[in-house]
Amino acid sequence: MAGESEPLSRNGYRRAASVWLCIAVCVGCAGGSGGSGASQAWRNAAVDDFLGVYQGSFGSALTEDPADDLNYHACDRAVERCLSSDALLADIVLDLDRDAEGRVRLAFFRSLNERERGDELDLLGRGCSTRIGPMSELRRGDQPDRWIAVFPLHAANRLCLNKLRPTSTHELKVELGEDPDTGTRFAQVLIDKEVTSTDYLFVVEHGQKRKVRIDLDNTLEPGAGGRYRVCIEDDLGEYERCVATDRELKRFFLPVPLPGGAAASYTWWHELVPRLERTRGLYHLEQYAGRFDRVAPVP
């Protein structure tokens, strides 16, 4: 009988262990959920402090070349009403609020009157059908009491996306903060415009990296086996010291079978002297930037 009661005891132990395990897991889940909820509530309180109506301009709307502006459209006055003069994103309204589902939404309007009518501004330009999705991310900024809110950016007319950074997804970043001098809440809006490579050629002299420019106007013997005149940056950032490149000749005897049983050898031009090197992965990001000051908190 003792042999028969042992399995029953083990099963009872397993059932008890399972029960306690479930209780521990459930308590852990509840604790995790509560922590997440508290964190979310804390973030909600942070962004709620900045809800309201803002007014301002995109600095890119003030460039000398209107074609470089975010919302500019050239048109023929003889054919249609020209909007190039009033399409600049200057003195417009930004509305930061929550929708009926509690999601943080961002919208732009030409004026306070158009905001009252619900006549939303097509941010990328007429006919683009720009849509700004609800806030997808909220994180702390680089400075204390600053927040970065991220909103997805879409356009039904994909041609309008040519003014933005070439990428599969686009977004609008809003830095929220308070002016320390005036106490006014502000929203700094950033939209990626273009990314360009800033990689450069350089030579290493006495362990120091110096930038190099190729003087194409004074190229010697151009072509695959040619020589080039390169100018090396000095301590003052000037390129007055220029030298002509040369090539180190290295021979590699590689038997290459040819018809008739003969063989040939390759001659390989190895590298330029002075040796030119190139940086990798350096980029410059241009952004459309808008500054908006809050004129009224959310009612």
Secondary structure in CASP SS format (residue, H / E / C, confidence):
PFRMAT SS
TARGET T0000
AUTHOR 0000-0000-0000
METHOD secondary structure of the structure
MODEL  1
M C 1.00
A H 1.00
G H 1.00
E H 1.00
S H 1.00
E H 1.00
P H 1.00
L H 1.00
S H 1.00
R H 1.00
N H 1.00
G H 1.00
Y H 1.00
R H 1.00
R H 1.00
A H 1.00
A H 1.00
S H 1.00
V H 1.00
W H 1.00
L H 1.00
C H 1.00
I H 1.00
A H 1.00
V H 1.00
C H 1.00
V H 1.00
G H 1.00
C H 1.00
A H 1.00
G H 1.00
G H 1.00
S H 1.00
G H 1.00
G H 1.00
S H 1.00
G H 1.00
A H 1.00
S H 1.00
Q H 1.00
A H 1.00
W H 1.00
R H 1.00
N H 1.00
A H 1.00
A H 1.00
V H 1.00
D H 1.00
D C 1.00
F C 1.00
L C 1.00
G E 1.00
V E 1.00
Y E 1.00
Q E 1.00
G E 1.00
S E 1.00
F E 1.00
G H 1.00
S H 1.00
A H 1.00
L H 1.00
T C 1.00
E C 1.00
D C 1.00
P H 1.00
A H 1.00
D H 1.00
D C 1.00
L C 1.00
N C 1.00
Y C 1.00
H C 1.00
A C 1.00
C C 1.00
D C 1.00
R C 1.00
A C 1.00
V C 1.00
E C 1.00
R C 1.00
C C 1.00
L C 1.00
S C 1.00
S C 1.00
D C 1.00
A C 1.00
L C 1.00
L C 1.00
A C 1.00
D C 1.00
I E 1.00
V E 1.00
L E 1.00
D E 1.00
L E 1.00
D E 1.00
R E 1.00
D C 1.00
A C 1.00
E C 1.00
G C 1.00
R C 1.00
V E 1.00
R E 1.00
L E 1.00
A E 1.00
F E 1.00
F E 1.00
R C 1.00
S C 1.00
L H 1.00
N H 1.00
E H 1.00
R H 1.00
E H 1.00
R H 1.00
G C 1.00
D C 1.00
E C 1.00
L C 1.00
D C 1.00
L C 1.00
L C 1.00
G C 1.00
R C 1.00
G C 1.00
C C 1.00
S C 1.00
T E 1.00
R E 1.00
I E 1.00
G C 1.00
P C 1.00
M C 1.00
S C 1.00
E E 1.00
L E 1.00
R E 1.00
R E 1.00
G C 1.00
D C 1.00
Q C 1.00
P C 1.00
D C 1.00
R C 1.00
W E 1.00
I E 1.00
A E 1.00
V E 1.00
F E 1.00
P E 1.00
L E 1.00
H E 1.00
A E 1.00
A C 1.00
N C 1.00
R H 1.00
L H 1.00
C H 1.00
L H 1.00
N H 1.00
K H 1.00
L C 1.00
R C 1.00
P C 1.00
T C 1.00
S C 1.00
T C 1.00
H E 1.00
E E 1.00
L E 1.00
K E 1.00
V E 1.00
E E 1.00
L E 1.00
G E 1.00
E E 1.00
D C 1.00
P C 1.00
D C 1.00
T C 1.00
G C 1.00
T C 1.00
R E 1.00
F E 1.00
A E 1.00
Q E 1.00
V E 1.00
L E 1.00
I E 1.00
D E 1.00
K E 1.00
E E 1.00
V E 1.00
T E 1.00
S E 1.00
T C 1.00
D C 1.00
Y C 1.00
L E 1.00
F E 1.00
V E 1.00
V E 1.00
E E 1.00
H C 1.00
G C 1.00
Q E 1.00
K E 1.00
R E 1.00
K E 1.00
V E 1.00
R E 1.00
I E 1.00
D C 1.00
L H 1.00
D H 1.00
N H 1.00
T C 1.00
L E 1.00
E C 1.00
P C 1.00
G C 1.00
A C 1.00
G C 1.00
G C 1.00
R E 1.00
Y C 1.00
R E 1.00
V E 1.00
C E 1.00
I E 1.00
E C 1.00
D C 1.00
D C 1.00
L C 1.00
G C 1.00
E C 1.00
Y C 1.00
E C 1.00
R E 1.00
C E 1.00
V E 1.00
A E 1.00
T C 1.00
D E 1.00
R E 1.00
E E 1.00
L E 1.00
K E 1.00
R E 1.00
F E 1.00
F E 1.00
L E 1.00
P E 1.00
V E 1.00
P E 1.00
L C 1.00
P C 1.00
G C 1.00
G C 1.00
A C 1.00
A E 1.00
A E 1.00
S E 1.00
Y E 1.00
T E 1.00
W E 1.00
W E 1.00
H E 1.00
E E 1.00
L E 1.00
V E 1.00
P C 1.00
R C 1.00
L C 1.00
E E 1.00
R E 1.00
T C 1.00
R C 1.00
G C 1.00
L C 1.00
Y E 1.00
H E 1.00
L E 1.00
E E 1.00
Q E 1.00
Y E 1.00
A E 1.00
G E 1.00
R E 1.00
F E 1.00
D E 1.00
R E 1.00
V E 1.00
A E 1.00
P E 1.00
V C 1.00
P C 1.00
END
